[in-house]
Amino acid sequence: MVDTRNAALAAMLAQLKAALGRRDRAEANRLVAGLLDGNAPLGPQWHGIAQLLQVSGEWTLALRAIDAFIAAAADKPAARYSKVVLLTQAHRLQEAHDLLSRLPADVPDRCGHAYVLGNTAMTLGRVDEARTHLLEALRHRPGWGPAWLSLATAGTLAGAGIGDQMLAEAEVAERQGPADLARYCYALGKLHADRGDTAAAYAAFARGAALLKAQMPYSHAADAANAAEAMTGYGDGLLDRVRQVPRPDTGRPIFVTGLPRSGTTLVEQILTSHSAVLDGGELNLIQHAAVAAGGISGTALARHVAQGGTTEALGALYLHLLDERFGTEGRIVDKTIDASRFMGIIAAALPDAPLVWMRRDPLDSAWSCFRTFFIHGVAWSFDFADIARHFLLEDRLMAYWQGVLGERLLVVPFDALVSDPAAWTARLLAHCGLPHEDAPFVPHLTQRRVATASALQVRRPINRDGIGVAAPYRTHMQRFVEIYEGRSG
């Protein structure tokens, strides 16, 4: 009997490996569900399966797999911490925060415990609690760049106490590895900027950027090739030809794109203040549909349809992953970075989804990108020449998609939005098919998690503080100006 069960288990694992190899999502999910339903004795292997499912966006099965891993580990705190990690990746931050709060303070270690509590509290909007946890992390590990970077997002560092502590920890911070030191440098730049020392602020940001650039070099050729691919093959009415009729409604997501730091989080906050819009974030789900289609170009999409695939199935995959992340109720804002590169797939697979593109003054946007530490790494943001070249590509993409999509794509100038928020909020609601409500006109009163560098800004009334932020640093940005304005290559 035991041999028979072991043979059946081995066969299912072999089938799962084969399904993963050929990217057969449905079969892989069926096999994992069968293993879970049968209480398969996979022990620590459940952790690896949970990670694979997390990457593919299958959160229901991923969380079941991590629970199986915890059960196999006899509910040990270290195993339960793995669920904290998975919950944070799923953006189920309240659950992650609550679970970690119940674990011993030395899991995974005292510094890491306090640091994760600080970051989840920050994203949940509990700033004072977040500061307390992050300072506790620094008590255990002085000078640690990640903790200082998180503190830098919690408000001004200009106060003598916390700012002086950061400077006092500079010597030990220098002994960190380059990735953590870079984080310390970005936090240090924020301190100097808060204190009004623009020269010291620029020097700190520039050093942090240089440390990251050494690890993540930017390839303009690869970036340009990707942008060109995104604009290939969508002419001559392709989008109309590949759509199925009749088709299900695909209007649940609202896509808000544009360069980082261009105001996308503000628009997200406005829209999620509406009672019909429940959540949002940088979801990165559309990439799964692009993989299923065989690429981002219209050429790849046409080939996919010619080979028997459908845009309806691509849309269904995206909507399934949206359900996995948020449940089935309410509309969701998707502000995935680089959605400009997936716009053709979005337009074809989700023909009812509203599309919004944010535009900000290029100089202000360039400075804001340069001074921001992006969690997932944005290689073009470490050098003003690279920033200019990437911005020019995004300008081409916006112009192209305006031509293809017409009025379906609403372009929102950041300066106009913050200068006349009532008028532009009304336009946004109308464009997204949302009835009038008062809450979107006072979005700073909406309590919700915000996991980007704009977290504190969107909790203040809409204002013009973001206009002209590059002016004190313009002398450092000449290379950007030269390339972006076409005076240099």
N, C-alpha and C positions, 0 to 999 in steps of 0.2 A: 504493500500500500504506500509506504513511504517512498520507495523507488519510483512508483507510478506518479506520485505527486511531484517529486523532484524532476522527473522527466517532463511533466506538463509545464512546470514552472520554467524550466530551461527553454522549452519550446516557445513559450510566450515571450520570454526575454529576447530570444533570437528574433522573433517576429517584430518586437518593439524596435530593436536595433535596425532591422531592415526598413521598417516604416519611417523611422527618423532619417535614415540615409536617403530615402527617396522623397522626403518631405511630404509624406502622406499624413497630414494633420489629423484627419478624421480617424484613420486606422490607429495612429499612435494614441489618440485620446481614448479610443475604445479599449485598447489593450491596457493602458494605465488604469482606467476605470475598473476593468476586470481584475487586475492585480489588487487594487484597493478593496474591491468588494469581496475578494477571496482571502483578505488578510494575508497576502503573500509575505513570507518571512524574509524580507529583503534587508532588514537591519539598516546599516548606514547607507546602503544604496538608495534608500528613499530620499536622502538629502540631495544626492546628485540628480535624481529624477525631478524633484521639486525645482531645482535650479533650471533644468532644461525646460520645464513647463513655464516657469517665470519668463524666460527669454522669449518664448513663443506667445506669451500673453494669456495663457490658459490658467487664470488665477484660481478658479474653483478647484481644479485638480491639483494645482501646485500647493494650495493650502491643505488639502486632504493628504497629500504626500508628506508634507512637513509634519503634520500631526502623526502620521504613521512612523516617521523617523523619531519623533519625540517619544512615542509609546515604546518603540524598540529600544530606546535609550533609557528606559525606566524613568522618564520624566525628569531627567537630570537638568539642572539650571542651564548648563552650557547648551544642551539640545534645545531648550525652550528659547534661549537667546537667538538661535537660528531662525525661529519664527518671528522674533522682533525684526530681524533683518529683512525677512521676506515681506512682512507687513509694511515696512517703510518703503520697500521697492514697489509695493502695490498702492502706495499713497494712502493706506489705511492707518493714518498717523495717530488718531486717538487710541485705536486698539494697540498699536505698537507702544505708545507711551504708557498706557495702563499696564500692559504686560510687563514691560521693563521695570516699572515702578514696583512690581510685586517680586522681582528677582533680587537676589542678594546684591549688595552694592559693589561687590568685587567681580561681577559678571558683566562683560567679559574680563574687565579689570576696573579699578576704581575710576581711572581717568576716562576710559571709554564709556563706562556706564553713565557718568555725569555728562559727557559730551553728547551722547545720543539723546538723553533726556532734554538737554538744552536745545538741540536742534529741532526735536519734535515739538517742544513747547513753543519755540519761536515760530514755526510754521503754523501752529494752531493759534497764533496771535497772543500768546501769554508771555509778553516780553520780559516782565520783571522776573518771572519764574525762570525763563530761559537764561537771563543774565546770572542768576544765582547758580544754576547748574554749570554754566560755562566757566565761571570763576572757580568753582569747585574743581573742574577738570584741570584748570591751570595751576591750582594748588598742588595737584599730584604730578603735573608735568609742565613746569614753567617754560614759557617761551614757545609753546607748541602752536605752530602756524594754523592748523585747522580750527582750534578753539578761538584764537584771536580773530580769525577771519569771520567766524560766526558772530562773535561779539561786535565786530565792526558793522554787521547788518542790523544790530539791535538798537541803532540810534547813534547820536553824536558821541565821539570819543574825546571831545574837547575838554571835558572835566578833568581837573588836575589829577585826581586819584587814579582813575583807570588808565588815563593816558600816560602818566608817569610810571605806572606799573609796567605798561607795555615797553616803554623805553628802557626801563631797568632790566627787562628780560632779554634785551637785544643780544647780549653776549652769548647766552645759552641758546638763543634762537639760531645763531650763526652755526651752531654745531649740528643742526638738523640736516636731513637729506634735502636735495634740491626741491622736491615737490612740496614738502612742508615749509621750507624756507620761503618759497615763492608765495605761499599763502600768508605767511607773516609779513612779507613785503607789501602785498596788497592791503592788508590791514593797517600797516604802518602808513601807507599812502593815504588811507582814509583818515587816520589820525591827523596827519599834517594838513590835509584838505580842510578838516573840521576846524583846525586852529588857524586857517588862513595862510599857511606857508606853502604857496603854490610851487616854489622851486623844489622844496624838500618832498612835496607830494608827488610831483612828476618823477623825481629821481627814484622814489620808492616803487612807484607803479612800473617804471621802465625796467628796474632791476628784476621785479617779479616776472614781468613779461619775458625778459631775456632768459631767465631760468627755465620758463615753460617752453619757450621757442626751441631751446636746445634739446628738449625731449620730444617736442611735437612740431617738427618743421612743416611749413605750409607749402603745398605745391599748387601754384597758380595754374599750371597746365592741367592738372587733374581737376581742379575746381572749374576751369573753363570748359573742359570736356564734358563734365557732368551737367553744367548749365546748358550746353549745346544739345546734349542728349535729351534733356527735359523739354526742349523746344522743337524737337524733330518729329515730323510725321503727323502733326495735328491739323494740318491745313486741309482744304477741300472738303470740309464738312465731316471729318472723321468722327467727331464726338456724336453727331446725329446718326451716323451709320452704324455705330457699334452698340447703341443703346437698345435694350429690349422693350417692346411694347406689346401688351401692357406690362407695367413694372410696379413693384411695391414702393411705398413711400420711403424715401431715404433722407428726410429732412431733420432727423434727430440731431446730428452734429452741426455745429456752427464753427467754421474754420476762420481763425484770425491769424494772419501771418504778417510778415514784414521782418525787417532786420531786428536782431536782439536790441533791447533798450530803446525801441521806437514807439512804445506806448501800447504794446499788445496786452500787457498785464492790466493796464487801466481799462481797456475795452473789455477784457475778460471780467473785470470787477463790475463794470456797468451792466453787462449782460447777465451775469450770475446773480445780480441783485433782483432780477425779475423772478417771480414765483414759478415760472415755467422752466427756468434754466437752473439746474441743480448743482452743477459742478463744472470743472474744467482743468486745464493744465497742459503741459508739453507732453502729449500722449505718445507720440511716436508709433502709432498703430498703423498708419497708412502704409508704412514700409512693408508690412506683411502682405498687403494687397499687391504692392509693386513686385515683390518677390514671386507671388503667385502668377502675376501677369507676365513675368519674364523680363521685366525692365520698366523704366519710367518713360520711355519714348512712345510716341504714337505708333511708330513702326512695330515695336514690341507688342503693343496692345492690339494692333490689327492682326498680327501673327497669332496671338493668343486666341482671338475670336475665330480666326480662320481654322484653327486647329480644334475647335469645339468648345473652347472656354467661353464664358459669358461675363459681361460687365455686372450683371445681376449677382452672380456668385462672388465676384470681387467685393461688391458692396455688402453682401451678406456676411462675408468674412469680417470686414471692418466692423459692422454693426454687432456681430457676435462678440468680438473682442471688446467693444465698447460696453456691452452688457456684462462681460466678465469683470471689467474694471469698476463699473458704476452701478450695476443692477439695471433693471429694465425701465425705470421711471425717469421722466424728465429729459429735457434737452441738455446737451453737453457742449461746452466750448473746447475746441481743439486748437491750441496755439503751438503746435509742433514747430520747432526751429527748422528752417529749410523746407517748409511746406511748399515754397516756390518751386522746388525741384520735383514735387509730386503732384503739381496742380492738374496735369492732364489726367492722371489716374483718379484723382478726387473728382474732377468734373465728369468723368465717364462713369465711374462706379457709384457715385453719390450725387445724382443730378439735381436733387432737391435741396442739397446742403447749401446754406448761404456762405458766401465767401467775402471776407473783409481783409484789406491790405493796408497796413499802417505805414505812413511816411513821416519822417522827422527831418529837421534840418540836418544836412549831411555832416556838418562840422560838429554839432552837438551829439549826433549819433555816433560819430567816429570816436570822439573823446570818451563818451559813456561806455562804448565797447572796450576801448583800450584800458580803462581803469577798472573794469569788472572782471572778477575771477569767475569764469564759467565752469560750473561743476563738471559738465561732461566734456569740457575741452573744446575750444573753438580756435583752431590753429591760426586762422587768418587775423585774430584779434591782438596778436602780440607785437605787431609792427605796423606803423602808419602806412607804409607803402603797400603792404599786403591788405590792409583794411580798405584802402582806396580801390585796389584792383577787385576785391570781392564786392564792394559797393557798386562798382560799374557793372559787374555781372548781374547783380540783383536789379539794377535799373533796367537792364535789357529784358530780364525775365518779366518784370512788372509791365513794361510796355508791350511785350509780346502777348501776355495773358489778357491785358486790357483789350487788345485787338481781337483775340479769339473769343473771349467770354462776354465782352460788352458790358451791359448793365448788371449782369450777374455778379460781377466783381466790383465791390464798393471800395474805393480808395479814400482813406481818411487821413488828412494831414494832422499831425499831432498838434501843431501850433494852433490850427483852427479849432480843434477839439477842446483844448484847454482855454481858449479865448472865448468860445461860445458853446459851453458844454450842453446847455439845454437843447439848442438846435441840432447839434450833432448826435446827442443821445436819442432824440426823436427820430432822426434819420436811421440810426443803427437799429432801433426797435422795428421800424417799418421794413427795413431791408431784410431783417431776420424773421419777419412775420409774427412779431410779438405784440400783443395789444398793450395799450398805454397802461402803465402803473407808475406810482410816484417813486418807488424805491430806486429804480435805476438812475434817477436824477439826483440822488444823494447817496452814491455808492459807498462812500467812506463809512456809512453807518451799518453796512452789511458785514456781519461777522462770518468769516470763512477762512479756510487755510489758504496761504499763498506761499508757494515754494520757490520763488525766484528772488533775484536781487531787488525787485521792486516791492517787496512785501510791505515795508513801512510806508512807502509813498502812497500806495492805494488805500491806506487806512487814514489818510488825511483828506480834507476836502480838495476837490480838483483845483489846481492852481497852476500858475505860470512859472514856477520855480525851475522847471526843466528847460526853459528857453534861455539860450545864451550861456549854458554851462561851460562851453568850450572856450569862451572869450579869454579867461585868464591864462589859458594854456596854448593859445594860438601860435606863439613863437616856436613851440615844440612840434607843431603839426604841419610845417611847411611842406614836408615830403608828401603828406596826404593831399594837401591843396594842389600841389604841382601835378600829381598823377590824376587826381579826380577831375580837375579842371582841364586836363589834356595838355598841360605845358611840359610834361615829362613822361617818359615811358616807364 
